[in-house]
Amino acid sequence: MKSRIQLLVQAMQRHPRRFMAGLGALLLGTGVTAVAVAPLAPDAADLPTQQVIETVTPLPVLPAAQAALPARFELFHSDLTRRNDSAQSLLKRLGVRDSDAAAFLGRDPTTRRLLLNGDPGKLVSARTDDKGKLIELKVLWLARSGKEFARLQINQGNKGLRSQLEVGPLERKVRLAGATIRGSLFEATEAARLPDSVAEQLADVFGSEIDFRNDLAAGDRFQVAYETLEADGEILSYGQLLGAEFVNRGQKYQVVWFQQAGGKGAFFSPDGQSLKRAFLASPLPFTRVSSRYGTRFHPISGRQQPHLGVDFSAPTGTAVRSVADGSVTYAGWKSGYGNIVTVQHNDQKSTAYAHLSRIGVRQGQRVGQGDLIGAVGSTGASTGPHLHFEYLVKGQHQDPLILARDGGKQSVPATAKAEFRRVAQAMREQLDAAATVVQASAQ
Ligand SMILES: [Zn+2]
């Protein structure tokens, strides 16, 4: 018979979300006292009975025989609802053997609508006595707004079972995780049980500094702190990455998420420099420069003439992004440029995006850095699909390839420096705590 620890490990592998709830609580020393072990396999009927348990006092090993258990005890099972669940199939998975309960689930309108015919993937848990009679059934899920949770509870009242539906605010919590890299970043984030949305934020935030595909080394490591939205100690949704540290070939990179009251948050280095540059390096996400700024032999006129922009070769339809915040000063047709969009930024800087197949903005519109403004094409005097991109300062053309470093970085506003230092220091401590656990678990 497998030990409780082995079963827990299996459950962790199959239910990383549940496991993270346990680990996070452990790291932060909060609330949860026992890890609720969900059914261990898709088909719970394949498993020996009694392996899915939760006890108030954790047992080191599962009792081998019925005799070792107290005369009466309660069982706790949890699982996720499935699309085609019937009252019978759901109760069977939850270890409930109770025909009254099955009849109630099939008859009660709230339960039918929300539990059996609602969206699948709701967290459902059942408490039964040792005969399988239902004591309480609880269902938790994220409300459609994403800001609240809903809880459906079915329990014994004076006149038999009754259902009750409640809606409440989600609780924001911070979870810590980390891992040492042995293969790919993806393998490491999986090993750390990092939810996908947080792993993506991690890759994004360090993506311009670290080449995750080609430059990771064995022994690289990371720690993260991220936000969860919870109800009754269960994670229902994941939020913002709040801080991260990545050590790549001995070099340490750190970021802290900082958001002033009422403001838009952003990532900063611990010394208060924004990671977001004022200008993106390129209006296309992945691209190659096919013609640089300067004098060139013009492919259409056949003469030597100045090329006042940079050409990025890319297939027709590739998304074109504004390289910085600004407002659209022109969006339309302009002779040789074909479809062109011009954007005015701060400090008398402006950018132009030409030969577009499609324009996605209109004159006067505000755009943010990275916002879609159109698509690559070959309109106007163009020999093939590419983006002609210009950069002007006070109306004078400049080499667009210097633009990213020209824009410089933004830093925490002077009025928020003290608050930022407090946030950054607290994050430092949390990431150090996460690192200690990663190292301990690696030994
Ligand atoms: Zn050009």
Residues whose N, C-alpha, C, O or C-beta is under 5 A from the ligand:
A	BS01	ZN	G309 V310 D311 H388
